Amino acid sequence: MSTVQWLLGAHVLGAFLFVSGAVAAGALQTAALRRERPSEIAALLSLTRVAVAIVGAGSLLAVGFGAWLVEELQLGWDRTWISAALGLFLASSLFGGLGGRAARHARHLAERLATEGDEPSRELSRALADPIALLLNYGSFLAALAILALMIWKPA
């Protein structure tokens, strides 16, 4: 295998981890929205930490090996699709990080409520369904999908 093939394989693996981690985090948060018991919500939101770690590992691989590919293939950083992908990556990371704060707050609240009787809570329901956090998380995921589209079709 050539160097470019190895780099491309590692880059694609990183992209897969990035997107699959985001899907897993979103699925776990959606599942938490459908639960009432704080202990169940806390368990689901705790699992999102693993998904977020997968997103982080995928980010490092995708961006690191992607940058190496740009240099190895002498593509140039001024190509529109490369610049757009990097901008979308930053947006996805920013939106996901900001949206994740609300989920972290909800997890801490759910953990506390689970030890205090494990009864459903309106405060917890509101924390989980925070519209701004949900919008940020959806925006993060849409940006990740847009990155995939750019990587696949590479428009001018």
Secondary structure, DSSP 8 states (H G I E B T S, - for coil): --HHHHHHHHHHHHHHHHHHHHHHHHHHHHHHHT--SHHHHHHHHHHHHHHHHHHHHHHHHHHHHHHHHHHHTT--TT-HHHHHHHHHHHHHHHHHHHHHHHHHHHHHHHHHHHHTT----HHHHHHHT-HHHHHHHHHHHHHHHHHHHHHHH---
